[in-house]
Amino acid sequence: MSFHVRRLLIRAAGAGPLAVHGAGSSGQTAAPGADKPKRKPDLGDFAEGVYRGEIISDSRGTSTAPGQTVTVTIRRTGVNRVQIESDNPALPGVTVTLQRVMDKVMNTDSKSNVLLDPRQQPMRLDYSPGMVVSFSGLRG
């Protein structure tokens, strides 16, 4: 086996200059996460954002005055999972799993109601944690 073939095999096996610096590199390390493959976007990515609207119904009567703007924030926590939080104490936060139903996006459990309508632009969110208080708003 020639010297050049042996050197290529050693480099391919992870020993030698290519393993330390990479081919054509100046010795700089790669950016963190550069080797990780990009994940496929899911419904959590789709729903993520800030929605502004109003509390449209409150069976306890503890919500804000009519016409007062409420902000709801949706943050992706996992595959098709989101955490929903609000700046209004009448709208408690929940974590739900989302699913696509026909042309809408909804939650999978029955304890709260989350409905996203992607056909409406900006996207509309109807949210009712515990089926007691109802919020309706638009992303943006």
N, C-alpha and C positions, 0 to 999 in steps of 0.2 A: 504494500500500500504506500503510495507516494506521500510526501510531506504535506502537500496541498489538500489532498483528499482527507487525510487524518485531521488536519486543522479545521476543515469544514465540518467534519463529523463532531469534533469536540465543541465547536461553537454551536452547532445545532442541538447538542445535548444540554446546553445551558452553561457551559464553562467557557471562560475566555472573554475577550473584550466585548463581543456582541451581547452577552448576557448582562454585563455590567452597564454598558452605555447604550446599547441598541445600535443598529446599523445607521451610520451617518449622523449619529447624535453627538452633541457637544458635552455630554456628561450631565445634562439637566434631567431631572426626574419628570415623569409624566404627571399631568394634572390629576388630582384625586378623582376617582370615578371614571377616568378615561377608558379603562379596560372593561367597565360594566356595559353590557348591552342595554340599549334603551328599551324600556318596557312599553307595552302596548297601552294606549290610553283607554280608560274604562269610564263607567258612568260617574264615578267619583270625580274624575277630572272634568267631565262634562258639566256637572252640577256646581262645581266649586266657584265661589264668587260672593259678592256682596249684593244683597237685594234690599231695596227701599220700598216701603209701602205703609199700610195701616193695619191696625187690628180691626177687623170687620165684624167680629162677634166675640162676646165674652159672657158665658153663662153665669159667672160669679160676679160680674159687674165691677171688677177691680182693675180694668185696663185703663189706658190713657184716654184723654178727651178725644172725641171724633176729629179727624183731620190731622192729628199729630203724627209726624213721620217716625216710623220705627225701622231700625236697621237690623237685618238678619244676615249672619255670615255663615256660609257653608264651607267647610274645610275637609278635604279628602283625608281619610285615616287608614284606608286599606283598599283592597280590590272591591270596587262597587260599594264601599262603606264611606259614610260622611258623618261629620259631627256638625250639628246645627246649633248656633248660639245667637242670642239676641241682646240688644242693648236695653230691653224692657223686661223688668222682673216678672211681668204677667206671662211672658213667653219663655218657659223654661227650656234649657238645652237638652237635646237628645242625640244619640248616635243611632243611625239606621243603615240598613243595607238597601241599596237601590236595585230596581229591575226595570227593564223596558216592557211596557204594556202597550201594544199597538203603536201609536205615534206619541205616546207620553212616557215620562219616567216617574215611577212611583216607588214607595218603600215597600218592603216585603212583609213587615209585621202589621198587626192591627191595633197597636197601642197608640200610635200617632198617625197622622195623615200628612204625607208629603207628596205633592203633585207638581211636576215641572212640565211646562208646555213649551217645547222647543220651536213649535211652529210660530209662536208669537215672538216678535222681535221688538224690543229686547225681551229675553226669555222671562216668562212669568212663573212665580212660585206661590203656591197655595200651601200653607203649613198650619197644622192644628195639633200641637202637642197634647196628648191625653184627651183629645176630642172635647176640650173645654174652651179654649181660646183659639180663634182663627185669625191668621195673618194672610194678607194678599199683597204681593209686591212684584216689582220688576227689577231685573239685574241691571246694575249700572252704577 
